[in-house]
Amino acid sequence: MVATSPSADDIGEALAGHGLFLRGGLQPDPALDQLLVLPGGQSAGVVWMAGVVGAAHWASFSASSFFADGLPDPLDRWSQAIGDELAARWGGVALYPFSGPPYWPFQQWATRAEPLQNSPLMLRIDPVYGLWHAYRFALALPGSPPASVAVPVAAAAPGLGSLCLQCDGQPCLQACPVSAFDGASYRVETCLGWLHEAGGEPCMQQGCLARRACPVGAAYRYPAEVAAFHMKAFAAHHRPVPAPAPALPAVPGD
């Protein structure tokens, strides 16, 4: 039996039960996308983006068995359980930004599915949600895409979007205590080194101070509990590279 291709409203309603949001969709293009083969050998007709906005997902996630089971990556496993169930329901496949290979181009898909812009923090900024949004999975489904789904467009041009260019003083670039962001790059080792020191405790408890300084979407900033969860996961997955040991002096006669 072939599953009926859902509407955007169907998908949005299913996601809302978990505190997730439908974040747009796109029509796959063989020239831009890896071939997405579905169960039964069909090619995907549409890719729907599912994600979080602010902390709307937190109540559902924190009440789930994944949150406190003590196993690694609880948010990823929670997301995967939801994505796999929905994909099976509608005869498609769920794709994740945290698994691979293959590694799916979520940033490119997001730019094609929604009106996002580049930011000085190397994150895509949304005109409503600011930097407080993320993608948890994509659903590649059969059927023809509805008229509301974006057709493929060229990748976003490099450089900052108008939101950030028009921002007075760009406070995000002034807020990082170790200047890990310069508007063109992110010095991840500098950031990680700070997070693993005592001075990085405010960042670990409140979240990235540069991200919090952005005035766009301030109402969607993560509360402290959510911010601390994400920072702990980030710091655990990305350990700073230790400095090389100093060379030993030569021993006379060697």
C-alpha positions as CSV (number, residue, x, y, z in Angstrom):
1,M,0.0,0.0,0.0
2,V,1.4,3.4,-1.0
3,A,1.3,6.0,1.7
4,T,-0.6,9.2,0.9
5,S,1.7,12.2,0.5
6,P,0.8,14.6,3.4
7,S,0.1,18.3,3.1
8,A,2.1,20.9,4.8
9,D,-0.7,21.2,7.3
10,D,-0.5,17.5,8.1
11,I,3.2,17.7,8.7
12,G,3.0,20.9,10.7
13,E,0.3,19.3,13.0
14,A,2.3,16.1,13.5
15,L,5.4,18.2,14.4
16,A,3.5,20.5,16.7
17,G,2.7,17.6,19.0
18,H,6.4,17.4,19.8
19,G,7.0,21.2,20.0
20,L,8.7,21.2,16.6
21,F,7.9,23.4,13.6
22,L,7.7,22.9,9.8
23,R,10.5,25.1,8.5
24,G,9.6,25.2,4.8
25,G,10.3,22.8,2.0
26,L,12.1,22.5,-1.3
27,Q,11.9,20.5,-4.5
28,P,15.0,18.4,-5.0
29,D,17.1,19.1,-8.1
30,P,19.4,16.5,-9.5
31,A,21.9,19.3,-10.4
32,L,22.1,20.4,-6.8
33,D,21.1,17.5,-4.6
34,Q,22.3,13.9,-4.1
35,L,19.6,11.5,-5.4
36,L,17.2,10.8,-2.7
37,V,15.8,7.3,-3.2
38,L,12.8,6.3,-1.1
39,P,11.4,2.9,-0.1
40,G,10.2,1.1,-3.2
41,G,12.8,2.8,-5.4
42,Q,10.9,6.1,-5.9
43,S,12.7,9.4,-6.0
44,A,11.8,12.1,-3.5
45,G,9.4,14.7,-4.8
46,V,9.8,17.1,-1.9
47,V,12.0,17.7,1.1
48,W,10.4,19.2,4.2
49,M,12.5,20.8,6.9
50,A,11.6,20.2,10.5
51,G,13.2,22.1,13.4
52,V,13.0,24.0,16.6
53,V,12.1,27.6,17.3
54,G,13.2,29.0,20.6
55,A,12.6,26.5,23.4
56,A,9.1,25.3,22.2
57,H,10.4,21.7,22.0
58,W,11.9,21.6,25.5
59,A,8.7,20.5,27.4
60,S,8.3,17.5,25.1
61,F,11.9,16.6,25.0
62,S,12.6,16.9,28.7
63,A,9.6,14.7,29.5
64,S,10.8,12.0,27.1
65,S,12.6,8.8,28.1
66,F,15.7,10.0,26.1
67,F,16.3,13.1,28.3
68,A,17.3,11.3,31.5
69,D,18.4,7.8,30.3
70,G,22.1,8.7,30.7
71,L,23.0,7.7,27.2
72,P,24.9,10.0,24.8
73,D,23.2,12.5,22.5
74,P,19.6,12.5,24.0
75,L,18.3,15.3,21.8
76,D,19.6,13.7,18.6
77,R,18.0,10.3,19.6
78,W,14.7,12.0,20.5
79,S,14.7,13.8,17.1
80,Q,15.5,10.6,15.3
81,A,12.7,8.7,16.9
82,I,10.2,11.3,15.7
83,G,11.7,11.7,12.2
84,D,11.8,7.9,11.6
85,E,8.2,7.5,12.7
86,L,6.9,10.3,10.5
87,A,9.0,9.1,7.5
88,A,7.6,5.5,7.9
89,R,4.1,6.9,8.2
90,W,4.3,8.7,4.9
91,G,6.5,6.4,2.9
92,G,9.7,8.5,2.9
93,V,13.0,8.7,4.6
94,A,14.2,11.0,7.4
95,L,17.6,12.7,7.0
96,Y,19.6,14.2,9.9
97,P,22.2,16.9,10.2
98,F,24.0,14.9,12.9
99,S,24.6,11.6,11.1
100,G,26.7,10.6,8.1
101,P,28.1,9.8,5.8
102,P,26.4,10.8,3.7
103,Y,26.4,14.3,5.1
104,W,23.3,16.2,4.0
105,P,23.6,19.9,3.0
106,F,21.2,21.2,5.7
107,Q,22.5,24.8,5.5
108,Q,22.0,24.9,1.8
109,W,18.5,23.4,2.1
110,A,17.6,25.8,4.8
111,T,18.5,28.8,2.6
112,R,16.5,27.4,-0.2
113,A,13.5,26.7,2.0
114,E,13.3,29.8,4.1
115,P,14.3,33.5,3.8
116,L,17.5,33.2,5.9
117,Q,20.5,35.4,5.8
118,N,24.2,35.0,6.7
119,S,25.3,36.4,10.1
120,P,28.7,37.4,11.5
121,L,28.5,34.3,13.8
122,M,28.5,31.9,10.9
123,L,24.9,31.0,11.7
124,R,21.9,31.6,9.5
125,I,19.7,34.3,10.9
126,D,15.9,34.3,10.5
127,P,14.1,37.7,10.3
128,V,11.7,36.6,13.0
129,Y,13.5,34.1,15.2
130,G,17.0,35.6,14.9
131,L,19.6,33.0,15.7
132,W,17.2,30.9,18.0
133,H,16.2,28.2,15.5
134,A,17.7,25.0,14.4
135,Y,17.0,22.0,12.1
136,R,16.5,18.6,13.6
137,F,15.7,16.6,10.5
138,A,14.3,16.7,7.0
139,L,11.6,14.5,5.6
140,A,12.2,13.3,2.0
141,L,8.8,12.2,0.7
142,P,7.2,11.0,-2.5
143,G,4.7,12.9,-4.6
144,S,4.6,16.2,-6.3
145,P,5.5,19.2,-4.2
146,P,2.7,21.8,-3.5
147,A,2.9,25.2,-5.1
148,S,4.1,26.7,-1.8
149,V,7.3,24.7,-1.9
150,A,10.3,26.6,-3.1
151,V,11.9,25.5,-6.4
152,P,15.7,25.2,-6.3
153,V,17.6,28.5,-6.4
154,A,21.3,29.2,-6.5
155,A,23.2,29.1,-3.3
156,A,23.1,32.2,-1.2
157,A,25.8,34.7,-2.1
158,P,28.6,35.1,0.5
159,G,28.6,38.0,2.8
160,L,26.2,39.3,5.4
161,G,22.5,39.8,4.9
162,S,20.8,43.1,5.3
163,L,19.6,42.4,8.8
164,C,23.2,42.3,10.1
165,L,24.6,45.0,7.9
166,Q,21.9,47.4,9.2
167,C,22.5,46.4,12.8
168,D,23.8,49.3,14.9
169,G,27.3,48.4,16.2
170,Q,26.9,44.6,15.6
171,P,26.9,43.8,19.3
172,C,27.4,40.1,18.6
173,L,31.0,40.8,17.6
174,Q,31.7,42.7,20.8
175,A,30.2,40.2,23.3
176,C,32.5,37.2,23.1
177,P,35.0,37.4,26.0
178,V,37.8,35.9,23.9
179,S,36.8,37.4,20.5
180,A,36.2,34.1,18.9
181,F,34.2,35.8,16.1
182,D,35.6,38.4,13.7
183,G,32.6,38.5,11.3
184,A,34.4,36.3,8.7
185,S,35.5,33.3,10.7
186,Y,35.0,31.4,14.0
187,R,38.0,30.5,16.0
188,V,36.6,27.4,17.5
189,E,39.7,26.4,19.4
190,T,39.8,29.8,21.1
191,C,36.2,29.3,22.1
192,L,36.6,25.8,23.4
193,G,39.7,26.6,25.4
194,W,37.7,29.3,27.2
195,L,34.7,27.1,27.8
196,H,36.9,24.5,29.5
197,E,38.4,27.2,31.9
198,A,36.8,28.7,35.0
199,G,36.3,32.0,33.2
200,G,34.0,30.3,30.7
201,E,31.4,29.4,33.3
202,P,29.0,32.3,32.4
203,C,29.0,31.1,28.8
204,M,28.4,27.5,29.9
205,Q,25.4,28.5,32.1
206,Q,23.8,31.2,30.0
207,G,24.8,30.1,26.5
208,C,27.0,31.8,23.9
209,L,27.2,35.4,24.9
210,A,27.8,36.6,21.3
211,R,24.6,34.8,20.2
212,R,22.7,36.2,23.1
213,A,23.8,39.7,22.2
214,C,21.9,39.6,18.8
215,P,18.8,41.8,19.1
216,V,16.9,40.0,16.4
217,G,14.4,37.4,17.8
218,A,15.3,38.2,21.4
219,A,11.9,36.8,22.6
220,Y,13.1,33.4,21.4
221,R,16.3,33.2,23.3
222,Y,16.9,30.0,25.1
223,P,16.1,30.1,28.9
224,A,19.1,29.2,31.1
225,E,18.2,25.4,31.4
226,V,18.1,25.0,27.7
227,A,21.2,27.1,27.0
228,A,23.2,25.1,29.6
229,F,22.1,21.8,28.1
230,H,23.3,22.8,24.6
231,M,26.6,24.3,25.8
232,K,27.4,21.2,27.9
233,A,26.7,19.0,24.8
234,F,28.8,21.3,22.6
235,A,31.8,21.4,25.0
236,A,31.6,17.6,25.5
237,H,31.7,16.9,21.7
238,H,34.4,19.4,20.9
239,R,37.4,19.1,23.2
240,P,40.2,21.7,22.8
241,V,43.3,20.5,21.0
242,P,46.1,20.3,23.6
243,A,49.2,22.4,22.9
244,P,52.2,20.4,21.8
245,A,54.6,19.5,24.5
246,P,57.8,21.6,24.5
247,A,60.8,20.0,22.9
248,L,63.3,18.5,25.3
249,P,66.7,20.1,25.4
250,A,69.4,18.1,23.6
251,V,71.6,16.0,25.9
252,P,75.3,16.6,25.4
253,G,76.9,13.6,23.8
254,D,73.7,12.4,22.1
